[in-house]
Amino acid sequence: MITFDNQVAIVTGAGHGLGRSHALALASRGARVVVNDLGGARDGTGSSLTAAEAVVDEIEAAGGEAMANGADVTNRDAVDDMVAAAIERWGRVDILVNNAGILRDKSFANMGLDDFDVVVKVHLTGSANCTKAVWSHMRERSYGRIVMTTSSSGLYGNFGQANYGAAKLGVVGLMNTLKIEGAKYGIRVNAVAPVAHTRMTDELFPEEAKAVMQPEEVTPGVLFLVSEGAPTGVILAAGAGGYAVSRIFETDGIWLTPEERQPETIAARFDEIQDPAGQVAYTSGGEQSVKFLTKATAGSADA
């Protein structure tokens, strides 16, 4: 049985949809929860604490403990104050779920760069701000569980979401480094790639699909990723009762002699370069360097 008794969790963007589902589920299993939500519209405009307070009311009505917070995740001082308030009230922060996000969808040709910047700032910089605010505390306590929220739009692409896709793949890069830096301090960092019907995705799914694409179907995966026995560095895709792992693979590739290192050679041998046989999912960037140095050493010896 996975429980979170005596643990403290911060869930951003928890006034609606996925964040609300995560916050309620964490509280139902014993966590004390900071319900963070700016309370703005889907595009990030406006603010209100009403949504966060409503979730807190639900948690308290069920016998749990929670506090509402309206910090804008792009505001470092407000985020620091949120974490400080949680520690002052409950003495610790064990879990951070970076879920806050906005949408400003347009084709790249029609997208203003201000809309690009603000989406990246909320999803990527906001996740970094919140993670930075808890990082030292988790290091000192030698324990922490952090989840980034990525998306298939970042992993695979989606028309009209250049800003969102860039931000969502960015949080994977953040995770990939933090899983390494946090390992010796007992901090595990993972990502969830959810598929769910929320106000963010209301126009994307037909009505018959919405009934099975509920946020509550994603939340069990998030609870696993923030549990004591969680893995680290995993991208867990979740939706409609399905769960899968997404990985970034690198093919084994080839080595070329100095004379062969021409674009024409690469073109002629590209099928070999992209051959999936022997491909590997690396756990750190250094493994790629080792691979190419090993090939270079072997190739030079044979030349």
Secondary structure, 3 states (H helix, E strand, C coil): CCCCCCCEEEECCCCCHHHHHHHHHHHHCCCEEEEECCCCCCCCCCCCCHHHHHHHHHHHHCCCCEEEECCCCCCHHHHHHHHHHHHHHHCCCCEEEECCCCCCCECCCCCCHHHHHHHHHHHHHHHHHHHHHHHHHHHHHCCEEEEEECCHHHHCCCCCEHHHHHHHHHHHHHHHHHHHHHHHHCEEEEEEEECCCCCCCCCCCCHHHHCCCCHHHCHHHHHHHCCCCCCCCCEEEEECCEEEEECCCECCCCCCCHHHCCHHHHHHCHHHHCCCCCCECCCCHHHHHHHHHHHHHHHHHHC
